[in-house]
Amino acid sequence: MGSVATQPASRAGFTVIGTASRPETKEWALQHGADHIIDHTRPFRPQLEALGFGYVDAILRLNATDKHWEQMADVIAPRA
Protein backbone atom coordinates (compact mmCIF):
# COMPACT_ATOMS: atom_id res chain seq x y z
CA MET A 1 0.00 0.00 0.00
CA GLY A 2 2.84 2.40 0.76
CA SER A 3 3.94 2.42 -2.87
CA VAL A 4 0.69 4.22 -3.69
CA ALA A 5 2.02 7.22 -1.73
CA THR A 6 5.72 6.66 -2.39
CA GLN A 7 5.47 7.06 -6.15
CA PRO A 8 3.77 10.46 -6.28
CA ALA A 9 5.81 11.80 -3.34
CA SER A 10 9.02 10.81 -5.09
CA ARG A 11 7.90 12.33 -8.38
CA ALA A 12 6.98 15.55 -6.55
CA GLY A 13 10.57 15.88 -5.33
CA PHE A 14 10.21 14.71 -1.73
CA THR A 15 12.91 12.61 -0.10
CA VAL A 16 10.98 9.45 0.70
CA ILE A 17 11.96 7.22 3.62
CA GLY A 18 10.00 3.99 3.44
CA THR A 19 9.62 1.34 6.10
CA ALA A 20 10.04 -2.37 5.56
CA SER A 21 11.47 -5.34 7.42
CA ARG A 22 11.97 -8.03 4.78
CA PRO A 23 14.45 -7.90 1.90
CA GLU A 24 11.72 -8.28 -0.72
CA THR A 25 9.61 -5.46 0.72
CA LYS A 26 12.66 -3.22 1.05
CA GLU A 27 13.45 -3.82 -2.62
CA TRP A 28 9.80 -3.21 -3.58
CA ALA A 29 9.80 0.16 -1.80
CA LEU A 30 13.07 1.21 -3.44
CA GLN A 31 11.79 0.20 -6.87
CA HIS A 32 8.68 2.33 -6.31
CA GLY A 33 10.48 5.53 -5.41
CA ALA A 34 11.73 5.34 -1.83
CA ASP A 35 15.12 7.00 -1.39
CA HIS A 36 15.85 5.23 1.89
CA ILE A 37 14.38 2.39 3.93
CA ILE A 38 14.21 1.94 7.68
CA ASP A 39 13.07 -1.20 9.45
CA HIS A 40 9.74 -0.59 11.18
CA THR A 41 10.50 -3.37 13.69
CA ARG A 42 13.46 -1.41 15.10
CA PRO A 43 13.65 2.05 16.72
CA PHE A 44 13.25 4.79 14.13
CA ARG A 45 15.54 7.51 15.52
CA PRO A 46 18.89 5.64 15.35
CA GLN A 47 18.12 4.48 11.81
CA LEU A 48 17.21 7.98 10.67
CA GLU A 49 20.29 9.44 12.31
CA ALA A 50 22.45 6.82 10.55
CA LEU A 51 20.98 8.15 7.28
CA GLY A 52 21.84 11.72 8.29
CA PHE A 53 18.36 12.84 9.35
CA GLY A 54 17.68 14.42 12.74
CA TYR A 55 13.99 14.85 12.04
CA VAL A 56 11.53 14.35 9.21
CA ASP A 57 9.11 17.04 8.03
CA ALA A 58 6.10 14.80 7.44
CA ILE A 59 4.97 11.25 8.09
CA LEU A 60 2.33 9.26 6.26
CA ARG A 61 1.70 6.02 8.11
CA LEU A 62 -0.89 3.84 6.43
CA ASN A 63 -1.15 1.03 8.96
CA ALA A 64 -0.38 0.26 12.62
CA THR A 65 -0.29 3.97 13.42
CA ASP A 66 -1.02 3.39 17.10
CA LYS A 67 1.85 0.92 17.35
CA HIS A 68 4.37 3.50 16.03
CA TRP A 69 2.80 6.71 17.40
CA GLU A 70 5.47 7.46 20.03
CA GLN A 71 8.32 6.84 17.61
CA MET A 72 6.69 9.04 14.98
CA ALA A 73 6.22 11.83 17.54
CA ASP A 74 9.91 11.52 18.44
CA VAL A 75 11.17 11.99 14.89
CA ILE A 76 8.75 14.52 13.41
CA ALA A 77 10.23 18.02 13.13
CA PRO A 78 8.77 20.47 15.65
CA ARG A 79 6.61 23.23 14.19
CA ALA A 80 7.01 26.81 15.37
PyMOL Python script that loads the backbone (N, CA, C, O; Angstrom):
from pymol import cmd

cmd.read_pdbstr("""\
ATOM      1  N   MET A   1       0.812  -1.197   0.000  1.00  0.00           N
ATOM      2  CA  MET A   1       0.000   0.000   0.000  1.00  0.00           C
ATOM      3  C   MET A   1       0.856   1.262   0.000  1.00  0.00           C
ATOM      4  O   MET A   1       0.485   2.265  -0.609  1.00  0.00           O
ATOM      5  N   GLY A   2       1.997   1.217   0.679  1.00  0.00           N
ATOM      6  CA  GLY A   2       2.836   2.396   0.761  1.00  0.00           C
ATOM      7  C   GLY A   2       3.321   2.899  -0.591  1.00  0.00           C
ATOM      8  O   GLY A   2       3.565   4.093  -0.760  1.00  0.00           O
ATOM      9  N   SER A   3       3.460   1.993  -1.556  1.00  0.00           N
ATOM     10  CA  SER A   3       3.937   2.418  -2.867  1.00  0.00           C
ATOM     11  C   SER A   3       2.945   3.357  -3.548  1.00  0.00           C
ATOM     12  O   SER A   3       3.323   4.116  -4.441  1.00  0.00           O
ATOM     13  N   VAL A   4       1.687   3.310  -3.136  1.00  0.00           N
ATOM     14  CA  VAL A   4       0.691   4.219  -3.686  1.00  0.00           C
ATOM     15  C   VAL A   4       1.058   5.662  -3.328  1.00  0.00           C
ATOM     16  O   VAL A   4       0.842   6.569  -4.132  1.00  0.00           O
ATOM     17  N   ALA A   5       1.602   5.879  -2.146  1.00  0.00           N
ATOM     18  CA  ALA A   5       2.015   7.219  -1.726  1.00  0.00           C
ATOM     19  C   ALA A   5       3.465   7.503  -2.094  1.00  0.00           C
ATOM     20  O   ALA A   5       3.820   8.651  -2.362  1.00  0.00           O
ATOM     21  N   THR A   6       4.301   6.480  -2.111  1.00  0.00           N
ATOM     22  CA  THR A   6       5.722   6.661  -2.393  1.00  0.00           C
ATOM     23  C   THR A   6       5.943   7.203  -3.798  1.00  0.00           C
ATOM     24  O   THR A   6       6.742   8.120  -3.988  1.00  0.00           O
ATOM     25  N   GLN A   7       5.260   6.659  -4.759  1.00  0.00           N
ATOM     26  CA  GLN A   7       5.471   7.055  -6.146  1.00  0.00           C
ATOM     27  C   GLN A   7       5.177   8.533  -6.390  1.00  0.00           C
ATOM     28  O   GLN A   7       6.038   9.229  -6.928  1.00  0.00           O
ATOM     29  N   PRO A   8       4.005   9.043  -6.022  1.00  0.00           N
ATOM     30  CA  PRO A   8       3.768  10.464  -6.278  1.00  0.00           C
ATOM     31  C   PRO A   8       4.647  11.378  -5.421  1.00  0.00           C
ATOM     32  O   PRO A   8       5.047  12.449  -5.876  1.00  0.00           O
ATOM     33  N   ALA A   9       4.948  10.969  -4.199  1.00  0.00           N
ATOM     34  CA  ALA A   9       5.814  11.799  -3.345  1.00  0.00           C
ATOM     35  C   ALA A   9       7.205  11.905  -3.958  1.00  0.00           C
ATOM     36  O   ALA A   9       7.805  12.980  -3.968  1.00  0.00           O
ATOM     37  N   SER A  10       7.705  10.812  -4.457  1.00  0.00           N
ATOM     38  CA  SER A  10       9.019  10.808  -5.094  1.00  0.00           C
ATOM     39  C   SER A  10       9.017  11.682  -6.345  1.00  0.00           C
ATOM     40  O   SER A  10       9.937  12.470  -6.564  1.00  0.00           O
ATOM     41  N   ARG A  11       7.992  11.537  -7.147  1.00  0.00           N
ATOM     42  CA  ARG A  11       7.898  12.334  -8.383  1.00  0.00           C
ATOM     43  C   ARG A  11       7.731  13.824  -8.098  1.00  0.00           C
ATOM     44  O   ARG A  11       8.095  14.667  -8.918  1.00  0.00           O
ATOM     45  N   ALA A  12       7.178  14.141  -6.927  1.00  0.00           N
ATOM     46  CA  ALA A  12       6.984  15.547  -6.552  1.00  0.00           C
ATOM     47  C   ALA A  12       8.251  16.160  -5.951  1.00  0.00           C
ATOM     48  O   ALA A  12       8.275  17.347  -5.627  1.00  0.00           O
ATOM     49  N   GLY A  13       9.298  15.354  -5.805  1.00  0.00           N
ATOM     50  CA  GLY A  13      10.566  15.876  -5.325  1.00  0.00           C
ATOM     51  C   GLY A  13      10.846  15.682  -3.850  1.00  0.00           C
ATOM     52  O   GLY A  13      11.859  16.169  -3.348  1.00  0.00           O
ATOM     53  N   PHE A  14       9.971  14.980  -3.141  1.00  0.00           N
ATOM     54  CA  PHE A  14      10.211  14.710  -1.732  1.00  0.00           C
ATOM     55  C   PHE A  14      11.284  13.638  -1.565  1.00  0.00           C
ATOM     56  O   PHE A  14      11.415  12.750  -2.409  1.00  0.00           O
ATOM     57  N   THR A  15      12.041  13.718  -0.494  1.00  0.00           N
ATOM     58  CA  THR A  15      12.907  12.611  -0.096  1.00  0.00           C
ATOM     59  C   THR A  15      12.009  11.640   0.654  1.00  0.00           C
ATOM     60  O   THR A  15      11.425  11.992   1.679  1.00  0.00           O
ATOM     61  N   VAL A  16      11.899  10.426   0.148  1.00  0.00           N
ATOM     62  CA  VAL A  16      10.976   9.446   0.705  1.00  0.00           C
ATOM     63  C   VAL A  16      11.764   8.400   1.493  1.00  0.00           C
ATOM     64  O   VAL A  16      12.683   7.764   0.976  1.00  0.00           O
ATOM     65  N   ILE A  17      11.377   8.242   2.757  1.00  0.00           N
ATOM     66  CA  ILE A  17      11.961   7.216   3.617  1.00  0.00           C
ATOM     67  C   ILE A  17      10.867   6.199   3.880  1.00  0.00           C
ATOM     68  O   ILE A  17       9.925   6.466   4.626  1.00  0.00           O
ATOM     69  N   GLY A  18      10.994   5.045   3.269  1.00  0.00           N
ATOM     70  CA  GLY A  18      10.004   3.994   3.444  1.00  0.00           C
ATOM     71  C   GLY A  18      10.339   3.122   4.634  1.00  0.00           C
ATOM     72  O   GLY A  18      11.444   3.186   5.171  1.00  0.00           O
ATOM     73  N   THR A  19       9.382   2.308   5.043  1.00  0.00           N
ATOM     74  CA  THR A  19       9.624   1.337   6.105  1.00  0.00           C
ATOM     75  C   THR A  19       9.343  -0.054   5.569  1.00  0.00           C
ATOM     76  O   THR A  19       8.381  -0.275   4.833  1.00  0.00           O
ATOM     77  N   ALA A  20      10.195  -0.977   5.951  1.00  0.00           N
ATOM     78  CA  ALA A  20      10.037  -2.367   5.558  1.00  0.00           C
ATOM     79  C   ALA A  20      10.941  -3.204   6.455  1.00  0.00           C
ATOM     80  O   ALA A  20      11.897  -2.686   7.032  1.00  0.00           O
ATOM     81  N   SER A  21      10.645  -4.478   6.570  1.00  0.00           N
ATOM     82  CA  SER A  21      11.469  -5.339   7.421  1.00  0.00           C
ATOM     83  C   SER A  21      12.041  -6.545   6.683  1.00  0.00           C
ATOM     84  O   SER A  21      12.989  -7.168   7.161  1.00  0.00           O
ATOM     85  N   ARG A  22      11.486  -6.875   5.540  1.00  0.00           N
ATOM     86  CA  ARG A  22      11.970  -8.034   4.778  1.00  0.00           C
ATOM     87  C   ARG A  22      12.703  -7.564   3.529  1.00  0.00           C
ATOM     88  O   ARG A  22      12.359  -6.525   2.967  1.00  0.00           O
ATOM     89  N   PRO A  23      13.698  -8.305   3.092  1.00  0.00           N
ATOM     90  CA  PRO A  23      14.454  -7.900   1.902  1.00  0.00           C
ATOM     91  C   PRO A  23      13.572  -7.633   0.683  1.00  0.00           C
ATOM     92  O   PRO A  23      13.809  -6.675  -0.053  1.00  0.00           O
ATOM     93  N   GLU A  24      12.568  -8.462   0.465  1.00  0.00           N
ATOM     94  CA  GLU A  24      11.723  -8.282  -0.719  1.00  0.00           C
ATOM     95  C   GLU A  24      10.851  -7.033  -0.613  1.00  0.00           C
ATOM     96  O   GLU A  24      10.579  -6.392  -1.628  1.00  0.00           O
ATOM     97  N   THR A  25      10.408  -6.674   0.591  1.00  0.00           N
ATOM     98  CA  THR A  25       9.605  -5.460   0.718  1.00  0.00           C
ATOM     99  C   THR A  25      10.487  -4.216   0.697  1.00  0.00           C
ATOM    100  O   THR A  25      10.052  -3.154   0.250  1.00  0.00           O
ATOM    101  N   LYS A  26      11.710  -4.340   1.173  1.00  0.00           N
ATOM    102  CA  LYS A  26      12.660  -3.224   1.053  1.00  0.00           C
ATOM    103  C   LYS A  26      12.928  -2.936  -0.422  1.00  0.00           C
ATOM    104  O   LYS A  26      12.901  -1.782  -0.851  1.00  0.00           O
ATOM    105  N   GLU A  27      13.182  -3.979  -1.186  1.00  0.00           N
ATOM    106  CA  GLU A  27      13.450  -3.819  -2.616  1.00  0.00           C
ATOM    107  C   GLU A  27      12.236  -3.244  -3.338  1.00  0.00           C
ATOM    108  O   GLU A  27      12.379  -2.380  -4.203  1.00  0.00           O
ATOM    109  N   TRP A  28      11.048  -3.716  -2.988  1.00  0.00           N
ATOM    110  CA  TRP A  28       9.803  -3.211  -3.584  1.00  0.00           C
ATOM    111  C   TRP A  28       9.688  -1.702  -3.363  1.00  0.00           C
ATOM    112  O   TRP A  28       9.400  -0.951  -4.295  1.00  0.00           O
ATOM    113  N   ALA A  29       9.918  -1.266  -2.119  1.00  0.00           N
ATOM    114  CA  ALA A  29       9.805   0.164  -1.801  1.00  0.00           C
ATOM    115  C   ALA A  29      10.828   0.983  -2.586  1.00  0.00           C
ATOM    116  O   ALA A  29      10.505   2.054  -3.098  1.00  0.00           O
ATOM    117  N   LEU A  30      12.041   0.491  -2.680  1.00  0.00           N
ATOM    118  CA  LEU A  30      13.069   1.210  -3.441  1.00  0.00           C
ATOM    119  C   LEU A  30      12.709   1.288  -4.921  1.00  0.00           C
ATOM    120  O   LEU A  30      12.912   2.323  -5.557  1.00  0.00           O
ATOM    121  N   GLN A  31      12.182   0.211  -5.463  1.00  0.00           N
ATOM    122  CA  GLN A  31      11.787   0.196  -6.872  1.00  0.00           C
ATOM    123  C   GLN A  31      10.625   1.145  -7.154  1.00  0.00           C
ATOM    124  O   GLN A  31      10.437   1.578  -8.291  1.00  0.00           O
ATOM    125  N   HIS A  32       9.852   1.466  -6.128  1.00  0.00           N
ATOM    126  CA  HIS A  32       8.685   2.328  -6.307  1.00  0.00           C
ATOM    127  C   HIS A  32       8.916   3.750  -5.806  1.00  0.00           C
ATOM    128  O   HIS A  32       7.964   4.490  -5.558  1.00  0.00           O
ATOM    129  N   GLY A  33      10.188   4.130  -5.658  1.00  0.00           N
ATOM    130  CA  GLY A  33      10.482   5.534  -5.412  1.00  0.00           C
ATOM    131  C   GLY A  33      11.045   5.914  -4.062  1.00  0.00           C
ATOM    132  O   GLY A  33      11.399   7.077  -3.864  1.00  0.00           O
ATOM    133  N   ALA A  34      11.144   4.986  -3.121  1.00  0.00           N
ATOM    134  CA  ALA A  34      11.734   5.343  -1.829  1.00  0.00           C
ATOM    135  C   ALA A  34      13.222   5.628  -2.015  1.00  0.00           C
ATOM    136  O   ALA A  34      13.916   4.922  -2.748  1.00  0.00           O
ATOM    137  N   ASP A  35      13.695   6.662  -1.347  1.00  0.00           N
ATOM    138  CA  ASP A  35      15.118   7.001  -1.386  1.00  0.00           C
ATOM    139  C   ASP A  35      15.897   6.217  -0.338  1.00  0.00           C
ATOM    140  O   ASP A  35      17.062   5.874  -0.541  1.00  0.00           O
ATOM    141  N   HIS A  36      15.247   5.942   0.772  1.00  0.00           N
ATOM    142  CA  HIS A  36      15.851   5.230   1.892  1.00  0.00           C
ATOM    143  C   HIS A  36      14.803   4.302   2.493  1.00  0.00           C
ATOM    144  O   HIS A  36      13.603   4.484   2.289  1.00  0.00           O
ATOM    145  N   ILE A  37      15.274   3.308   3.234  1.00  0.00           N
ATOM    146  CA  ILE A  37      14.382   2.390   3.931  1.00  0.00           C
ATOM    147  C   ILE A  37      14.853   2.261   5.371  1.00  0.00           C
ATOM    148  O   ILE A  37      16.047   2.113   5.629  1.00  0.00           O
ATOM    149  N   ILE A  38      13.909   2.319   6.308  1.00  0.00           N
ATOM    150  CA  ILE A  38      14.208   1.944   7.682  1.00  0.00           C
ATOM    151  C   ILE A  38      13.336   0.746   8.035  1.00  0.00           C
ATOM    152  O   ILE A  38      12.292   0.517   7.425  1.00  0.00           O
ATOM    153  N   ASP A  39      13.776  -0.001   9.017  1.00  0.00           N
ATOM    154  CA  ASP A  39      13.069  -1.205   9.454  1.00  0.00           C
ATOM    155  C   ASP A  39      12.057  -0.802  10.521  1.00  0.00           C
ATOM    156  O   ASP A  39      12.438  -0.320  11.587  1.00  0.00           O
ATOM    157  N   HIS A  40      10.785  -0.996  10.243  1.00  0.00           N
ATOM    158  CA  HIS A  40       9.738  -0.594  11.181  1.00  0.00           C
ATOM    159  C   HIS A  40       9.683  -1.454  12.431  1.00  0.00           C
ATOM    160  O   HIS A  40       8.930  -1.142  13.353  1.00  0.00           O
ATOM    161  N   THR A  41      10.463  -2.532  12.488  1.00  0.00           N
ATOM    162  CA  THR A  41      10.498  -3.369  13.695  1.00  0.00           C
ATOM    163  C   THR A  41      11.603  -2.921  14.660  1.00  0.00           C
ATOM    164  O   THR A  41      11.739  -3.477  15.750  1.00  0.00           O
ATOM    165  N   ARG A  42      12.381  -1.929  14.261  1.00  0.00           N
ATOM    166  CA  ARG A  42      13.460  -1.407  15.100  1.00  0.00           C
ATOM    167  C   ARG A  42      13.207   0.066  15.387  1.00  0.00           C
ATOM    168  O   ARG A  42      12.431   0.701  14.673  1.00  0.00           O
ATOM    169  N   PRO A  43      13.846   0.627  16.419  1.00  0.00           N
ATOM    170  CA  PRO A  43      13.645   2.047  16.723  1.00  0.00           C
ATOM    171  C   PRO A  43      13.977   2.939  15.526  1.00  0.00           C
ATOM    172  O   PRO A  43      14.986   2.748  14.847  1.00  0.00           O
ATOM    173  N   PHE A  44      13.105   3.913  15.287  1.00  0.00           N
ATOM    174  CA  PHE A  44      13.248   4.788  14.131  1.00  0.00           C
ATOM    175  C   PHE A  44      14.432   5.746  14.237  1.00  0.00           C
ATOM    176  O   PHE A  44      15.220   5.867  13.299  1.00  0.00           O
ATOM    177  N   ARG A  45      14.560   6.433  15.387  1.00  0.00           N
ATOM    178  CA  ARG A  45      15.545   7.509  15.521  1.00  0.00           C
ATOM    179  C   ARG A  45      16.960   7.073  15.151  1.00  0.00           C
ATOM    180  O   ARG A  45      17.581   7.743  14.326  1.00  0.00           O
ATOM    181  N   PRO A  46      17.510   5.989  15.710  1.00  0.00           N
ATOM    182  CA  PRO A  46      18.890   5.635  15.347  1.00  0.00           C
ATOM    183  C   PRO A  46      19.060   5.347  13.854  1.00  0.00           C
ATOM    184  O   PRO A  46      20.107   5.642  13.277  1.00  0.00           O
ATOM    185  N   GLN A  47      18.044   4.778  13.240  1.00  0.00           N
ATOM    186  CA  GLN A  47      18.121   4.485  11.805  1.00  0.00           C
ATOM    187  C   GLN A  47      18.114   5.771  10.985  1.00  0.00           C
ATOM    188  O   GLN A  47      18.873   5.913  10.027  1.00  0.00           O
ATOM    189  N   LEU A  48      17.253   6.699  11.370  1.00  0.00           N
ATOM    190  CA  LEU A  48      17.206   7.979  10.666  1.00  0.00           C
ATOM    191  C   LEU A  48      18.508   8.755  10.847  1.00  0.00           C
ATOM    192  O   LEU A  48      19.022   9.348   9.899  1.00  0.00           O
ATOM    193  N   GLU A  49      19.033   8.747  12.060  1.00  0.00           N
ATOM    194  CA  GLU A  49      20.294   9.442  12.307  1.00  0.00           C
ATOM    195  C   GLU A  49      21.432   8.817  11.501  1.00  0.00           C
ATOM    196  O   GLU A  49      22.309   9.529  11.012  1.00  0.00           O
ATOM    197  N   ALA A  50      21.422   7.495  11.360  1.00  0.00           N
ATOM    198  CA  ALA A  50      22.451   6.822  10.552  1.00  0.00           C
ATOM    199  C   ALA A  50      22.366   7.252   9.088  1.00  0.00           C
ATOM    200  O   ALA A  50      23.363   7.219   8.367  1.00  0.00           O
ATOM    201  N   LEU A  51      21.172   7.654   8.654  1.00  0.00           N
ATOM    202  CA  LEU A  51      20.979   8.150   7.282  1.00  0.00           C
ATOM    203  C   LEU A  51      21.273   9.641   7.163  1.00  0.00           C
ATOM    204  O   LEU A  51      21.264  10.198   6.065  1.00  0.00           O
ATOM    205  N   GLY A  52      21.537  10.288   8.310  1.00  0.00           N
ATOM    206  CA  GLY A  52      21.837  11.717   8.293  1.00  0.00           C
ATOM    207  C   GLY A  52      20.648  12.620   8.577  1.00  0.00           C
ATOM    208  O   GLY A  52      20.729  13.828   8.357  1.00  0.00           O
ATOM    209  N   PHE A  53      19.557  12.064   9.056  1.00  0.00           N
ATOM    210  CA  PHE A  53      18.360  12.842   9.355  1.00  0.00           C
ATOM    211  C   PHE A  53      18.174  12.970  10.863  1.00  0.00           C
ATOM    212  O   PHE A  53      18.179  11.970  11.581  1.00  0.00           O
ATOM    213  N   GLY A  54      18.010  14.208  11.343  1.00  0.00           N
ATOM    214  CA  GLY A  54      17.682  14.420  12.743  1.00  0.00           C
ATOM    215  C   GLY A  54      16.184  14.311  12.961  1.00  0.00           C
ATOM    216  O   GLY A  54      15.716  13.745  13.949  1.00  0.00           O
ATOM    217  N   TYR A  55      15.452  14.863  12.017  1.00  0.00           N
ATOM    218  CA  TYR A  55      13.992  14.849  12.044  1.00  0.00           C
ATOM    219  C   TYR A  55      13.481  14.672  10.616  1.00  0.00           C
ATOM    220  O   TYR A  55      14.231  14.815   9.650  1.00  0.00           O
ATOM    221  N   VAL A  56      12.201  14.362  10.504  1.00  0.00           N
ATOM    222  CA  VAL A  56      11.528  14.350   9.206  1.00  0.00           C
ATOM    223  C   VAL A  56      10.432  15.401   9.242  1.00  0.00           C
ATOM    224  O   VAL A  56       9.891  15.698  10.307  1.00  0.00           O
ATOM    225  N   ASP A  57      10.102  15.961   8.101  1.00  0.00           N
ATOM    226  CA  ASP A  57       9.113  17.036   8.031  1.00  0.00           C
ATOM    227  C   ASP A  57       7.671  16.532   8.029  1.00  0.00           C
ATOM    228  O   ASP A  57       6.767  17.234   8.481  1.00  0.00           O
ATOM    229  N   ALA A  58       7.458  15.341   7.530  1.00  0.00           N
ATOM    230  CA  ALA A  58       6.100  14.804   7.435  1.00  0.00           C
ATOM    231  C   ALA A  58       6.158  13.289   7.519  1.00  0.00           C
ATOM    232  O   ALA A  58       7.156  12.667   7.154  1.00  0.00           O
ATOM    233  N   ILE A  59       5.083  12.715   8.002  1.00  0.00           N
ATOM    234  CA  ILE A  59       4.971  11.254   8.095  1.00  0.00           C
ATOM    235  C   ILE A  59       3.600  10.857   7.571  1.00  0.00           C
ATOM    236  O   ILE A  59       2.586  11.441   7.953  1.00  0.00           O
ATOM    237  N   LEU A  60       3.578   9.873   6.704  1.00  0.00           N
ATOM    238  CA  LEU A  60       2.330   9.256   6.265  1.00  0.00           C
ATOM    239  C   LEU A  60       2.423   7.790   6.643  1.00  0.00           C
ATOM    240  O   LEU A  60       3.158   7.026   6.017  1.00  0.00           O
ATOM    241  N   ARG A  61       1.699   7.407   7.638  1.00  0.00           N
ATOM    242  CA  ARG A  61       1.704   6.025   8.111  1.00  0.00           C
ATOM    243  C   ARG A  61       0.364   5.430   7.741  1.00  0.00           C
ATOM    244  O   ARG A  61      -0.671   5.926   8.185  1.00  0.00           O
ATOM    245  N   LEU A  62       0.355   4.381   6.939  1.00  0.00           N
ATOM    246  CA  LEU A  62      -0.893   3.837   6.426  1.00  0.00           C
ATOM    247  C   LEU A  62      -1.422   2.641   7.203  1.00  0.00           C
ATOM    248  O   LEU A  62      -2.543   2.196   6.957  1.00  0.00           O
ATOM    249  N   ASN A  63      -0.645   2.120   8.124  1.00  0.00           N
ATOM    250  CA  ASN A  63      -1.152   1.030   8.961  1.00  0.00           C
ATOM    251  C   ASN A  63      -0.396   1.017  10.291  1.00  0.00           C
ATOM    252  O   ASN A  63       0.704   1.561  10.388  1.00  0.00           O
ATOM    253  N   ALA A  64      -0.972   0.412  11.285  1.00  0.00           N
ATOM    254  CA  ALA A  64      -0.384   0.263  12.622  1.00  0.00           C
ATOM    255  C   ALA A  64       0.087   1.594  13.211  1.00  0.00           C
ATOM    256  O   ALA A  64       1.110   1.657  13.893  1.00  0.00           O
ATOM    257  N   THR A  65      -0.672   2.651  12.939  1.00  0.00           N
ATOM    258  CA  THR A  65      -0.289   3.973  13.424  1.00  0.00           C
ATOM    259  C   THR A  65      -0.144   3.994  14.937  1.00  0.00           C
ATOM    260  O   THR A  65       0.814   4.561  15.462  1.00  0.00           O
ATOM    261  N   ASP A  66      -1.088   3.380  15.639  1.00  0.00           N
ATOM    262  CA  ASP A  66      -1.024   3.389  17.102  1.00  0.00           C
ATOM    263  C   ASP A  66       0.220   2.684  17.621  1.00  0.00           C
ATOM    264  O   ASP A  66       0.770   3.078  18.649  1.00  0.00           O
ATOM    265  N   LYS A  67       0.660   1.666  16.936  1.00  0.00           N
ATOM    266  CA  LYS A  67       1.855   0.919  17.351  1.00  0.00           C
ATOM    267  C   LYS A  67       3.119   1.780  17.246  1.00  0.00           C
ATOM    268  O   LYS A  67       4.049   1.602  18.033  1.00  0.00           O
ATOM    269  N   HIS A  68       3.165   2.703  16.293  1.00  0.00           N
ATOM    270  CA  HIS A  68       4.367   3.502  16.033  1.00  0.00           C
ATOM    271  C   HIS A  68       4.218   4.976  16.443  1.00  0.00           C
ATOM    272  O   HIS A  68       5.103   5.788  16.173  1.00  0.00           O
ATOM    273  N   TRP A  69       3.104   5.314  17.093  1.00  0.00           N
ATOM    274  CA  TRP A  69       2.798   6.706  17.400  1.00  0.00           C
ATOM    275  C   TRP A  69       3.924   7.411  18.155  1.00  0.00           C
ATOM    276  O   TRP A  69       4.339   8.501  17.761  1.00  0.00           O
ATOM    277  N   GLU A  70       4.419   6.812  19.223  1.00  0.00           N
ATOM    278  CA  GLU A  70       5.470   7.460  20.027  1.00  0.00           C
ATOM    279  C   GLU A  70       6.745   7.670  19.224  1.00  0.00           C
ATOM    280  O   GLU A  70       7.380   8.718  19.334  1.00  0.00           O
ATOM    281  N   GLN A  71       7.122   6.695  18.425  1.00  0.00           N
ATOM    282  CA  GLN A  71       8.320   6.843  17.608  1.00  0.00           C
ATOM    283  C   GLN A  71       8.143   7.925  16.551  1.00  0.00           C
ATOM    284  O   GLN A  71       9.075   8.677  16.265  1.00  0.00           O
ATOM    285  N   MET A  72       6.951   8.003  15.971  1.00  0.00           N
ATOM    286  CA  MET A  72       6.691   9.042  14.985  1.00  0.00           C
ATOM    287  C   MET A  72       6.760  10.418  15.640  1.00  0.00           C
ATOM    288  O   MET A  72       7.333  11.346  15.070  1.00  0.00           O
ATOM    289  N   ALA A  73       6.185  10.556  16.823  1.00  0.00           N
ATOM    290  CA  ALA A  73       6.219  11.825  17.539  1.00  0.00           C
ATOM    291  C   ALA A  73       7.661  12.228  17.864  1.00  0.00           C
ATOM    292  O   ALA A  73       7.991  13.414  17.886  1.00  0.00           O
ATOM    293  N   ASP A  74       8.501  11.244  18.111  1.00  0.00           N
ATOM    294  CA  ASP A  74       9.905  11.519  18.440  1.00  0.00           C
ATOM    295  C   ASP A  74      10.702  12.043  17.251  1.00  0.00           C
ATOM    296  O   ASP A  74      11.641  12.816  17.438  1.00  0.00           O
ATOM    297  N   VAL A  75      10.351  11.643  16.043  1.00  0.00           N
ATOM    298  CA  VAL A  75      11.173  11.992  14.888  1.00  0.00           C
ATOM    299  C   VAL A  75      10.577  13.072  13.983  1.00  0.00           C
ATOM    300  O   VAL A  75      11.244  13.534  13.057  1.00  0.00           O
ATOM    301  N   ILE A  76       9.335  13.478  14.240  1.00  0.00           N
ATOM    302  CA  ILE A  76       8.746  14.519  13.406  1.00  0.00           C
ATOM    303  C   ILE A  76       9.320  15.884  13.824  1.00  0.00           C
ATOM    304  O   ILE A  76       9.454  16.169  15.014  1.00  0.00           O
ATOM    305  N   ALA A  77       9.649  16.705  12.853  1.00  0.00           N
ATOM    306  CA  ALA A  77      10.234  18.017  13.133  1.00  0.00           C
ATOM    307  C   ALA A  77       9.220  18.879  13.882  1.00  0.00           C
ATOM    308  O   ALA A  77       8.044  18.915  13.520  1.00  0.00           O
ATOM    309  N   PRO A  78       9.675  19.569  14.923  1.00  0.00           N
ATOM    310  CA  PRO A  78       8.768  20.466  15.646  1.00  0.00           C
ATOM    311  C   PRO A  78       8.345  21.634  14.761  1.00  0.00           C
ATOM    312  O   PRO A  78       9.122  22.106  13.930  1.00  0.00           O
ATOM    313  N   ARG A  79       7.134  22.087  14.941  1.00  0.00           N
ATOM    314  CA  ARG A  79       6.606  23.233  14.194  1.00  0.00           C
ATOM    315  C   ARG A  79       6.603  24.440  15.116  1.00  0.00           C
ATOM    316  O   ARG A  79       6.266  24.339  16.296  1.00  0.00           O
ATOM    317  N   ALA A  80       6.983  25.576  14.564  1.00  0.00           N
ATOM    318  CA  ALA A  80       7.010  26.809  15.371  1.00  0.00           C
ATOM    319  C   ALA A  80       5.673  27.489  15.346  1.00  0.00           C
ATOM    320  O   ALA A  80       5.503  28.538  15.966  1.00  0.00           O
TER     321      ALA A  80
END
""", "prot")
cmd.dss("prot")
cmd.show_as("cartoon", "prot")
cmd.util.cbc("prot")
cmd.orient("prot")
